[in-house]
Amino acid sequence: MYKILIQETEESILEVLTIALEAEGFMVKGMLGVNPGFLNIINDFRPHVVILDFRLRGDDAIEICSTIKKQYPFLPILALSCNSNIHLDYEKNGFDDYISKPFDLNLLYHVLRKHIPKVES
């Protein structure tokens, strides 16, 4: 079973993502806000993909992405954002891909599956 770690600032969005991804057979671990033990959670949960809320208190998502990439350079990290320029910003900030809010579930599944083969289960 593929594992997805989601960090989101809005509880309702986290809940919808969790339900939608679990319905597709993913194992999901969700977190509201910034968790100082983020790397420990990744080490323990061993996700195949990480999704970060890009607008998380300004530059927090970029900083978390950079920190994760230093320790786990091949772990795909997706930006989840309502920012209309996310298609321009995600790559230059170290993210592997992005999902725009509001999101289409089929597109969400497609983007995730595009990155899962990059790592072993």
Backbone as a ProteinNet text record, in pm:
[ID]
protein_1_A
[PRIMARY]
MYKILIQETEESILEVLTIALEAEGFMVKGMLGVNPGFLNIINDFRPHVVILDFRLRGDDAIEICSTIKKQYPFLPILALSCNSNIHLDYEKNGFDDYISKPFDLNLLYHVLRKHIPKVES
[TERTIARY]
85	0	89.4	58.6	135.6	92.8	191.3	167	185.1	90.3	93.2	92.1	187.1	191.1	143.7	41.7	-15.7	-2.3	48.1	50.2	-40.5	-140	-239.5	-274.9	-311.6	-347.4	-497.2	-577.2	-722.6	-774.4	-837.6	-885.1	-981	-1070.3	-1168.2	-1100.5	-997.7	-925.9	-849.6	-787.3	-715.5	-811	-929.6	-1028.9	-1073.3	-1100.6	-1142.4	-1031.2	-908.6	-795.4	-778.9	-788.4	-772.6	-879.2	-1003.8	-1113.5	-1094.9	-1063.7	-1048.8	-932	-821.4	-703.9	-720.1	-781.3	-806.3	-904	-1001.1	-1096.2	-1025.5	-912.6	-833.4	-729.4	-727.2	-637.9	-505.6	-487.3	-365	-376.2	-263.5	-258.3	-217.3	-294.8	-273.3	-243.8	-144.6	-118.4	-128.2	-218.5	-238.8	-194.9	-146.2	-103.7	-156.6	-209.3	-252.2	-136.7	-102.9	2.1	141.3	235	375.8	405.8	467	506.6	659.3	714.5	860.4	930.2	858.7	917.4	890.7	878.5	841.6	932.9	1063.5	1155.9	1141.3	1113.6	1090.5	964.8	861.9	737.6	764.4	842.1	876.9	956.2	1051.8	1134.2	1049.7	953.2	868.3	761	696.3	584.7	631.5	746.3	805.9	711.2	667.3	572.7	637.2	553.2	597.7	591.7	503	486.9	449	498.9	462	390.2	278.5	204.6	210.4	259	270.4	180.5	113.1	33.2	129.7	132.3	230.1	215.4	96.2	74.8	83.3	142.6	160.2	244.5	180.4	249.8	365.8	340.2	443.1	540.8	665.8	771.7	793.4	707.8	726.9	732.1	642.9	639.8	769.6	823.4	949.6	1062.9	1064.8	1168.3	1156.5	1035.1	1014.4	1056	1018.2	1056.3	1208.5	1278.2	1424.5	1485.1	1431.6	1480.4	1459.6	1342.3	1313.5	1407.6	1424.7	1507.6	1653.4	1701.4	1839	1857.4	1757.3	1767.4	1710.3	1609.8	1543.6	1535.3	1646.7	1648.7	1559	1523.3	1442.3	1295.4	1258	1118.9	1041	940.4	862.5	781.8	789	715.3	629.7	499.8	405.5	358.3	345.5	289.3	139.2	62.1	-83.1	-115.3	-172.2	-184.3	-301	-357.1	-456.8	-389.2	-258.2	-180	-192.3	-239	-259.8	-128.5	-17.5	112.8	187.8	122.3	192.6	260.5	202.9	264.7	399.8	423.2	550.4	646.4	591.4	671.7	718.1	643	670.2	811	852.4	980.7	1099.2	1092.5	1204.7	1218.9	1114.5	1119.6	1146.1	1182.6	1224.9	1118	995.7	887.9	895.8	850	851.9	731.3	623.4	501.2	407.1	287.1	190.7	49.3	-39.1	-182.1	-248.7	-326.9	-394.9	-523.2	-551.5	-679.4	-769.4	-895	-960	-910.5	-907.9	-850.2	-957.5	-930.2	-1010.9	-953.5	-1037.6	-986.7	-912.6	-962.1	-892.8	-753.7	-741.1	-610.1	-519.1	-573.3	-497.9	-441.2	-524.8	-480	-373	-393.7	-298.3	-161.3	-159.7	-32.9	37.9	-35.3	26.5	86	9.4	57.5	175.5	185.3	298.5	429	421.6	542	569.7	472.8	493.3	594	598.9	696.9	841.8	867.6	1004.8	1068.8	989	1042	986.6	1054.4	1006.2	908.6	812.9	714.4	767.9
-117.9	0	123.9	216.9	340	439.1	508.7	600.2	745.4	828.1	970.4	1047.6	1138.8	1227.3	1364.8	1416.2	1545.2	1642.9	1761.6	1872.6	1979.3	2018.9	2116.7	2207.6	2332.7	2426.7	2432.4	2382.7	2385.2	2243.8	2227.4	2095.8	2034.5	2115.5	2061.3	2007.5	2075.5	2027.5	1900	1895.4	1775.2	1656.6	1681	1574	1523.1	1613.5	1573.8	1495.7	1545.1	1474.5	1334.4	1324.2	1194.1	1095.9	1137.6	1051	1009.7	1106.9	1078.5	984.5	1004.3	920.2	780.8	773	640.7	560.8	628.8	561.1	503.8	562.2	513.1	409.6	373.4	269.2	316.9	447.5	499.7	498	480.7	499.4	644	717	860.5	895.6	980.5	1041.2	1191.6	1255.7	1397.9	1475.7	1598.4	1686.7	1826.5	1888	2026.9	2116	2214.8	2308.7	2248.4	2318.1	2277.6	2193.4	2080.3	1992.8	1995.4	2035.5	2044	1909.2	1800	1667.4	1610	1696.4	1653.6	1543.8	1559.1	1457.8	1325.3	1331	1207.4	1137	1214.7	1156.7	1089.1	1153.6	1093.1	965.8	969.6	851.8	735.9	764.7	660	610.9	702.5	668	615.2	662.7	622.2	644.7	769.8	796	781.8	755.1	750.8	889.8	974.3	1112.3	1198.9	1322.5	1422	1535.8	1580.3	1694.4	1805.2	1924.2	2037.5	2151.8	2212.3	2331.2	2445.8	2491.4	2590.5	2725	2762.9	2892.8	2884.8	2784.8	2759.3	2868.6	2967.5	3078.7	3133.1	3169.8	3228.8	3128.1	3132.8	3050.7	2918.1	2884.8	2760.8	2637.3	2628.2	2510.5	2497.5	2608.6	2606.4	2560.1	2610.5	2570.4	2421.4	2373.8	2232.2	2146.3	2188.7	2115	2103.1	2212.5	2213	2120.1	2124.6	2039.1	1891	1858.1	1719.5	1674.2	1758.2	1720.8	1697.6	1766.5	1745.1	1604.4	1555.2	1422.4	1312.6	1346.3	1249	1307.1	1313.4	1382.4	1320.9	1195.1	1131.1	1118	1170	1165.5	1274.9	1237.7	1339.3	1425.3	1557.3	1652.3	1737.9	1740.3	1815.8	1938	2049.8	2171.8	2170.2	2198.2	2210.1	2356.1	2424.5	2569.4	2628.2	2735.2	2814.5	2932.2	2941.9	3045.5	3028.5	3130.5	3120.4	3104.5	3135.2	3121.2	2995.4	2903.8	2784.8	2708.2	2709.7	2640.4	2702.9	2826.5	2893.7	2881.1	2870.7	2875.6	2741.5	2634.8	2509	2456.4	2451.8	2390.5	2471	2603.4	2684.8	2682.1	2635.1	2623.2	2480.8	2391.5	2257.7	2149.7	2185.3	2085.8	2006.6	1882.5	1796.6	1818.8	1866.9	1889.8	1972	1998.9	2078.3	2031.5	2065.5	2042.1	2174.1	2228.5	2355.9	2334.1	2428.9	2432.2	2529.3	2502.8	2376.4	2267.8	2145.7	2037.8	1941.6	1887	1782	1649.2	1562.1	1436.9	1351.2	1344	1262.5	1318.1	1450.5	1511.4	1483.8	1492.4	1461.5	1319.8	1222.6	1083.3	1068.5	1135.1	1127.2	1181.8	1297.2	1358.3	1268.9	1215.3	1125.9	1001.7	937.8	814.1	840.2	960.3	996.8	993.1	1019.5	1027.9	902.9	819.5	699.8	602.6	581	486.2	528.5	654	699.2	636.3	576	514.2	373.9	291.3	156	153	60.7	47	-35.3
0	0	0	-87.8	-97.3	10.1	65.1	176.3	133	174.5	144.1	275.5	292.1	408.2	362	429.8	392	507.5	477.4	571.5	513.4	589.7	543	659.4	627.9	732.8	758	664	680.4	706.5	821.6	862.8	760.8	704.7	609.8	483.7	435.7	317	350.3	465.3	507.9	516.8	570.3	583.3	445.8	352.4	217.5	148.1	157.2	96.4	154.8	284.2	350	303	303	259.1	113.3	27.7	-115.5	-143.3	-75.4	-99.3	-39.8	76.4	134.6	48.4	-13.1	-102.3	-224.9	-262	-375.2	-332.5	-205.1	-157.9	-101.6	-85.4	-25.6	126.4	193.6	337.8	360.4	438.9	454.9	600	616.7	747.6	725.1	797.8	782.1	904.1	880.2	988.3	961.2	1064.7	1056.2	1099.8	1018.6	1054.4	1047.4	1106	1103.6	1227	1204.8	1313.9	1323.3	1436.7	1448	1428.8	1446.5	1428	1290.6	1190.8	1055.7	1001.5	1015.9	964.4	1038.2	1167.3	1242.7	1194.1	1162	1110.2	976.2	890.3	761.5	783.3	873	901.3	953.6	1039.5	1096.6	999.3	927.8	838.9	703.4	655.8	528.2	410.5	388.5	279.6	142	43.2	-95.3	-158.3	-105.9	-153.2	-33.3	-32.7	68	-3.5	54.6	2.5	108	66.9	158.5	112.3	206.4	179.5	149.7	25.8	-18.6	52	92.8	157.2	308.7	355.7	498.1	562.7	622.3	689.7	606.2	484.3	399.6	344.8	389.9	332.5	404.4	499.3	574.7	484.9	386.2	299.2	220.3	175	100.6	191.6	313.6	409.9	444.5	466.9	497.4	378.9	258.1	137.3	128.8	149.2	143.2	248.1	369.2	477.3	443.9	392.4	355.3	244.2	142.3	27.2	66.4	170.3	215.1	270.3	341.9	402.3	313.1	233.3	146.5	5.6	-67	-196.5	-304	-290.7	-393.6	-355.4	-239.8	-195.7	-268	-348	-419	-321.9	-343	-260.6	-352.8	-324.5	-404.9	-328.5	-398.5	-341	-366.7	-264	-274.9	-250.1	-351.4	-337.1	-414.7	-359.7	-431.6	-501.3	-490.6	-556.6	-707.8	-776.5	-921.6	-998.4	-936.1	-1002.5	-960.5	-896	-845.5	-959.2	-1078.1	-1191	-1228.7	-1189.3	-1214.7	-1096.6	-976.7	-854.7	-799.9	-824.6	-753.3	-778.5	-903.3	-936.4	-884.5	-894.5	-848.5	-696.7	-627.3	-481.7	-434.2	-525.2	-487.9	-490.1	-524.3	-528.7	-658.7	-654	-772.3	-861.9	-804.3	-881	-794.2	-843.7	-768.5	-796.9	-706.8	-721.5	-684.6	-775.8	-751.7	-673.6	-585	-514.4	-589.1	-606.6	-573.4	-668.6	-621.1	-699.2	-749.2	-865.1	-924.1	-874.5	-823.5	-765.5	-867.1	-988.7	-1089.1	-1118.9	-1121.7	-1142.2	-1021.5	-902.9	-781.2	-788.5	-822.6	-832.7	-941	-1053.5	-1163.9	-1122.6	-1059.8	-1018.5	-916.5	-821.2	-722	-788.2	-874.1	-938.2	-1030	-1080.8	-1165.5	-1085.4	-956.4	-872.9	-791.4	-770.5	-689.1	-748.2	-879.2	-932	-909.8	-867.8	-846.8	-723.9	-637.2	-515.6	-503.6	-428.7	-407.4	-293.1	-300.8	-192.7	-78
[MASK]
+++++++++++++++++++++++++++++++++++++++++++++++++++++++++++++++++++++++++++++++++++++++++++++++++++++++++++++++++++++++++

